[in-house]
Amino acid sequence: MKAKLTTRSSAAVCRPFVKGKFMYVADQKFYVKGVTYGTFAPDEKGLQFPSKEAVEKDFALMAKHGFNSVRTYTVPPKYLLDLALDYDLKVMVGLPWEQHLTFLDSVKQQKDILSRVREGVESCRQHPAILCFAVGNEIPATIVRWYGKEKIEGWIKKLYKVVKAADPESLVTYVNYPTTEYLDLRFLDFDCFNVYLETPQKLSAYIARLHNLSGDRPLVLAEIGLDSMRNGLQKQAEVLTWQIETIFGKGCAGMFVFAWTDQWWRGGFEIEDWDFGLVDRQRQCKPALEAVQAAMSHLPCRLDKWPFISVAVCSYNGSATIRDTMEALRMLDYPAFEVVVVNDGSTDNLADIVKEYPVRLISTANRGLSNARNTAAQHAKGEIIAYIDDDAYPDPHWLHYLAYAYATSNHAGIGGPNIAPEEDGAIAHCVANAPGGPVHVLSTDEIAEHIPGCNMSFRREVYLKVAGCDHIYRAAGDDVDLCWRIQEAGYTIGYHPSALVWHHRRNSFKAYWKQQKGYGKAESLLEGKWPQKYNGFGHLSWAGRIYGNGWTMALKTKKAKVFHGTWGSALFQSVYQPGDGLMNALPLMPEWYLMAALLGGISLLGILWSALLWALVPFTASILIIVAQAIYSAAKNTALPSMYRKSTYYLLIVALHIVQPVARLYGRIKFGLTPWRRRGAGWNWKYLFVFRNKTFLHWSEKWYSAEDYLTALEQGLIDQQVMAQRGGDFERWDLQAGNKLFTHVRCLLTVEEHGAGKQYVKIKSRVSFAFFCTAALLTMAALSSLSFLYQQWLVGTVFAFLAVAVLIKCTFEKSNVLHTLQLAVAGLPRQEVVPMKVVHKDNAGSVVLTQTREAKLIQLEQNEETAFEASGPKSLSSVHGV
């Protein structure tokens, strides 16, 4: 048994604080290795704890077996806190109240609860043994459903404020459980859940879900365990072993085993038909106690063999921040890794700084970010390549979590979160809460559609197999393209919520503006290569959900629905958010500013014809919507550190919400990504006057299925940068091609069989003018007619010109789509399937056909260096995800 400490450690007398996904004590990461204590039958004084002598024996045994935290369900006496301090134990203090009753019905009862919570905090406030205060534990789902989630969230927030007022430096949490997981409690310092799942797969998957609900805050499992009475002593030990290893491996900040002893009192009775304790009622140790100690000794996670990882840092003139990166990489305690720094032609003293550290430095001419990433991959020795930007630095256990994620999955790539360091200052944190930052997109709780380049890793074999990053992306967009190509090749990309890096945000308005313009350029390059992923306005449609702060939110959204199950019986109750629809999405697009500008231009014509001054009404409304969305988003979707929660900074975030779409729009328009963009083979005069169905014919000497032809036709359209959409289950068309804002063509395919494998393929196309085109044309024509009717010749001429311009655009767009379709039909297979080519724009903006993906792979296998050769304009800026 561990003797009482005569000299308390510095950590014992320091109060914990939250930093990112973890808790810290005295600047050291503090993993909660806890056990629950109680509740016990009250003594003659009503105290629900054992005697001081009994508590000391329990705490000594806990400390001996590696525990550092204890959870109580009622406010402990001072002697218990003092003993916890003596044995280096932190205490999670439960603040009990009548949560099983309809407690909001009476104002008097509410005041009484708040008063008792305040008294409980004040009785032990600022005691150095306190880990945190828990303002509740599993409010019953029926009570939450009775009042509604919003009222319960508001009540918990009220309790949170009471605790903070009584003890401002304390950490505050609420212990939730799966049946009410939908409660939005992001104001808490960290999240706690009681979870009892008895298979590793279910526990692993549910922890991933809870991490996504918690965001960038720590996650602690406040109760785990198994009943040894029903399952046996050995089974209890086995289950607790894999539960603890899974919890820490999945990146939780800690856990509490339920319970220390089989002695348990509840509702006025001793509970004797459950034995969840690590020791029995006589304090005799069970096998589970030794098993838990062993499982807690492997932190942050356990693997039989750690893979060798190559950390790659690519930099151009990054001397201002790269020292932070190098220092943090030096502090990694991962057992098997190397650091490769690629100096991409820097003109500052970057190389001199890097040479101070034990890393491999590779200096090249300035060839762009993608080339630098590929150079790092060429020289890497690890089976995994982990990329981090020169303006970011990793958590000490970054590589541990990446390695664990690879060891427990078949993912080709894995990413993690990137969080702004608190010490970066107010402007950087405002930028971190503004739109357009580096975020991850998840298709499921654990599978990503996109991971940002500042924190991404890949199996080196797969990275080389897909030919690495495309050199056309010199500063941004390479991570998006790489993720899509890896998924297109049949692999998956994972996400580990605790494999985090600290990422410096732009620290000035000018830098943020420049960054967002660069992202607009990257969007244009991506759309040129992946037109099928963009809509008519030129906006990317993610299949997954975007995570992160700062997204501009629609003013009117469909109300989220909670899945309660029949009569509220579901064990796992979740929130489902319906889509907002096109009308709510339109004001969120950068092109909304173009519409506002058009309305402003029409209202200016009111100088010539006063009737047009009515356009000031919709113009003003469009501007007010922009401002209102920015204010609403800054209020609802901002997570500033407490020191920066000032009205001045919220106003800056509002301004960034307004400015960001303008910067993106500038970059998009400058590089050709406009709603009126032309994609395809170009117009052909013989299709200018085709307004009805047009049938294209194709003869093949070899048999193919209709699906083969449609797939080849779809790829042929995509290769020519035309949006191609497949028909649904109830459609009488197979493919739709063209810009849906102006003109689109719907195709229907049939195949005639002529024997001996010979086929005659017929593709019937039907031209349709889009609603947007028709509405714009009619509106301009009507305004022009009215202007001439009132003898406003100049105004009428302006509107007539706009109407003619729309008509010409639609006509030529129709010719372009039909011509492109003709070329795609001509490329259909006749003897053998032609390898599909990759289309992109060169640096001058012209459409070029690069080598096939197959040819890239062959070339890579023959000569990796040749595959990675690239050229382009000599510029590079800091890289973030698009």
DOKOL-572589 format. One record per residue (C-alpha): x, y, z. Coordinates in steps of 0.1 Angstrom, whole numbers, plus 5000, padded with zeros to 4 digits. Example, Ala and Ser with C-alpha at 12.3 -4.5 7.8 and 13.67 -1.06 7.14 Angstrom:
! residues 2
512349555078513749895071
This chain:
! residues 882
500050005000501350344991502350565020500950915024503051165005505051385028505951625000503151704975504151724938503852054920501151894898499151804930498652164940498052304905494552334891493752164858492952354826491752254791493852294760492452154728491351794732493151734765493451854801496651974815498052014850501152224855501752234817501751854816499051664798496751504823495051174813492251104836492750754850489850754874487450544894484050624909483550634946480150594961477450664967477550525002474850495028474650815049475850805085474050955114475051305103473851245067477351225053477450985023481150885027483050635048485150745077488450925073490350615081488450405055488850675028492550695034492950315030490850324998492850624984496150454992495150144973493850354944497150544941499150224944497250084913497850384891494650594895495050964895491351074898488250994918484651074909482151144937478351184932477851414961479851704975482751554995483851665030487051855033488951565048488351365016489751644995492751675017493451295015493051304978495651584977497951374999497751084974498051284942494351224933492151474916488451474925485551514901482851664924479251574917476651844925473451654932469951784928466451654919467051594882464651294881461751534889460051794867462252044883461452344860457752354870458452554902460452874903460952814940462452474933464752614906466052884931466552614957468552394933470752684922471352784958472352434969474652404938476352734948476752624984478252294972480852474951481652724978482252455004485252324985486052604960489652654949490752334966493852204946492551844946489451934926489551814890486151964880482552004890479751804874476451994874474351694866474351324858472051174833468851384834466351114824465351114787461651134796462351464815464351604786461551504762458951654786460552004785462351994752466052004745466352384744464952434779467252164794470252314776469352654790469052504825472352334824473952654812472452834841474052584865477352624847477252994852476452954889479552734893481752974874480553264895481453074927484752944914485853104882489052894876487252564880486452324852482752244847481051954829477751764828477651384826475451294797474550954783473650804749469850854753470251234754473351274733471551534712471851804739474052084726476352174756479252324738479552594765480952334789484752304795484651944784482151664777481451354798479451054789478450734807478850454782478350084787479049894755480349544757481949484723485149664711483649754677480549924692482550114717485150224692482450344667480450524695483550704708484150834673480650974672481051134706484251304695482451464666479751584690482451734713484351904685487652054697486951994734488151694756485951384759485951184791483950864796482650924831481450564837482550234821482449894837481049544839479049354865481249064878478248894895476648814862479748794840482348654863485548794877487748704848485348844822485149164841488949194839489049114802486349364792487849644813491149584796489949634761487549914771490350124786492750054757490050144732489150464751492650594752493550474718490550654703491850984719489751034749491151264776490350994803487850764819486350654852485750294860482550224877483150144905485850124932483849884955480849664952479449854982476750084966473850264981471050414960467450534966467550455003468750094999472049904997472349754962473349384966472449234932475249414912478949384917480649644895483549714920487249664914487249554950484549374969482549494999485449385022487949575001489449244987491049304953489449144922491449044891489949354874492049584896495349444883493949444848492949804849496349904863498049724835495749884808496350234822500150194821500150214783499450584775498450744753497750414735499150064731500549884700502649574697504749734670505050104662505350174624508150404612506750744602508251014580507151364590507351594561507451974564507352174531508152544533508752844512509953154532508453014564511153134588508753334609506953014622509052714614511052724646507852644665507352344642510852224647510752254685507452064687508751794664511751754686509451704716507551414700508151104721507150864694509650574692510250544654510150854632512151094610511651454599512151554563512151934556511852044520513052394514511152504482513552774471513153004501514853344500514853404537516953234564514752924566517552674558519752824586517052774612516252414601519952324602519852374640517752064644518451694638516351664606516951594569516951914549516351894511516652224492515152264457514352544433510952704439508552464421505452484443503852304472502851994453506351934441507751984475505351724490506251484463509951544469509451464505507651144496510551044473513151074501510950944529511950614546508750554565505850334556503650634565504150994555502651254578502451614564502451924586502652284575505452514584502952734603501752444625503152234653502051894666500651774699503251554716501251244709500251324673502151034658500850784685497250854675498050834637499850504642496950364663494450464636496450294609497049984630493249944636492050014601492849974564492650344556495050474530495250814547494350964580493951324592493251504624492051844637493952164635493352414663494452784666496952824695495453044723498553254724498253374688496253674697492753814691492953864653494153514647491353374668488853594649490153454616489853094631486153174636485753314601484653114570487152964547489552794571491152454569488552204580487851834576484851684558483551354572481251104554480850904586482050944621485350784611485650814573486751144558485951284523488651544528491451614553493351944552496951954541498152104574497551774591497251484567499051154564499150864540500550524535503550594513502750304490499350444482500650804479503150694452500550464435498250764428501250964416501351204446500151564445499251724411501851994403499152234390498352314426501152534437499752684469496352524477493852264465496451984463495051814494491451814481492551674447494751404464491951294487489551254458492051064437492850824465489150764470488650724433491250454433489150254458490750344491489350514521490550804542490150804580490051064607491451054643490051334665493051354688495851344662495851714665498151994654498252354665497852574634498652944633495853144616496453454595497153744619496054034598493154134576495454174546496853814550493353674553492153854522495153724502494553364515490953364505491753494470494253204467491552964477489253104450492053024424492352674438488552624435488852714398491652464393489752194411486552264391488552234359489651884368486651764387483551934370481251654381481651754417480552114411477052264405475952514379477052814401480552644404480252534440481552214454478851974467480451774495478951434501479951444538479551694566481851984572483252024607484752334622483952684634483252994613480852874587478253124576474853004585471453054568469053284586466153044582466952674586464752384589464352284625466351984636464451674646465351444675464951074669463350964702461950634690458450514697457250674730460750794736462150444739465250464717468550394736470550614713468650934705470251164679469551494661468851494624469151824605467151844573468752014543468052384539467152384503468152614474466352924486468252924519471552834503471553114476472353394501475353194513476953184478479653444468477553504437474853654459477053964458476853964420473053964422473254244448475554434424473054384395470154514416472354804426473054874390469354864381468555104409471255344395469355354363466555514384468455834378467255814342463855654349462455694384460355374382463555174386464155324420461955044432464954814427466454974458464054764478465354424468468954564467468654684503467154354513469954154497472554364516470654324549470553954544474353944540474854154572472153964592473753624582477153744593475853874627473853554632476853324623479253524645476853484675475953114669479152964654481953124673484252964699486553234712488753184743487353364773489953644772488853744737485053734742484554104736482154294714485054434693486254094683482753974675482354274652485554184635484253824630481053974614483254184591485253874581482053684573481053974550484454014533485353644528482853574500484153884481487753764483486753414471484553564444487453774432489753474430487153254413486253514386489853594379490653234372487553154352485152994378482053194371478353104367478653194330481852994325482152774293483352424297483552174269484752144233483452484222480452574200479852444165477852634139475852324129474352294164473352664167469852604154469152264168466252314192464651964191465951614198469251524182470251154179473851054178474850714163477850484171478850154155480849894175482449574162482749444198480049384223479749604254476949654279474749964280476350044313479850034297478750284270477150514295480150504318482450584289480150864277480051014312483851004314484151154280481951444290483951494323487251474304486051784284485151954317481451934312479151864342477651524339474751404361473251054361469551004359467650884390465750564395462550724382463950924353463450844316466950984308470450844315472751144315472451514318475251744305475852114305475552424327472152394344472052774348471652814310471252504288471452134295471051824274469451504286470551184269468750854265470750544252469650234235471649954218470649754188472149404186473349304151474848964160478448844163478949104190478249394166476149674180474549994169474350254197471850534195471950834219468951064218469551404232466951664242467852024246466252224275466752584285467252624323464752804345467353064354468053134317464353164309463553374339466453614332465553644295461853714302462653964330465054164308462754154279459854274300461954564315463154654280459554664267458254874296461155114291460455164255456755194262457555484285459955634260463055554282465155474251468555444269467255234297465355014273468454974252470454854282467854594291467454484255471254434253471154224285468254014271470153954238473353874257471453604277469853464246473253444228474853284258472153014260472252954222476052914221476052714253473552474237475852444207478852384229477152104249475851924217479351954202480951814233478351534234479251454197482951424206482151204236480050974215482850954189485150844217482950544227484650204227484750014194487449754198488849804233488250054261490450364257492250464289490550764304492451084304492851354330491851704320493052024337493852374328497452484323498952794339497553014311494052884317493852674285492352324286495052054281494951684282497551534305498851174303496450904314496250794350497450454338500450614321501250804352501250494373503550304348505850604346505950624384506850254387509650304361511050624373509550794404511651114399510351164364506751124376507251404400508951654377506851974373507052334363505052644368505053004381507553084408505253154438504152974470502253084500501252904532498952614525495552534540492652314529490052444506
